[in-house]
């Protein structure tokens, strides 16, 4: 099973809402990632968890809050987002957290902030 | 992190024509990976190149890693409409992460 699943597929939220994005993998991978992708742009790294510990926070605003409850799950909690945060949010995983490893991407959550 | 520059940004070809996208780095890369993202889809891993001068083939796709490990290319022979999408190269950034090139969007006209 080389699948990374993400829910929901689409999300529309207001600037005062609180919502969460979920990601799951059952490949036994020990590194999980959140990326943000705007239209016609490459994915931009937001967070990296390695062995359930936050390893990288790419200076992401505090209105994005990641959580890794266990090695298979990754959440992204959203609060007080801005319209410019509208994007495709991609989760990925890799066997371990090194840049030599293949990353497996989920289908993403398309987020629209009104 | 190490920046990878990718050209061209867009390429429009007739079905059956060849296509090439190029990635360049100012510093030596330990490895380079290639991903394809179909319209409306997510990036899918294609291949990883590690060795200097390495050439790998996947059917009509040929991937090369330069001798100096600073550049790489993806060549598609006789494109098909199924090749449509954006092709990203990605090099190592920090110890954990990938640094994606800006991508080349390929459009194939039947």
Interface residues (C-beta under 8 A of the other chain):
Chain A: X31 X33 X40 X41 X42 X43 X45 X48 X50 X55 X56 X88 X90 X97 X98 X99 X100 X102 X103 X104 X105 X106 X107 X108
Chain B: X30 X31 X33 X35 X41 X42 X43 X44 X45 X48 X50 X88 X91 X92 X93 X94 X95 X96 X97 X98 X100 X101 X102 X103 X105
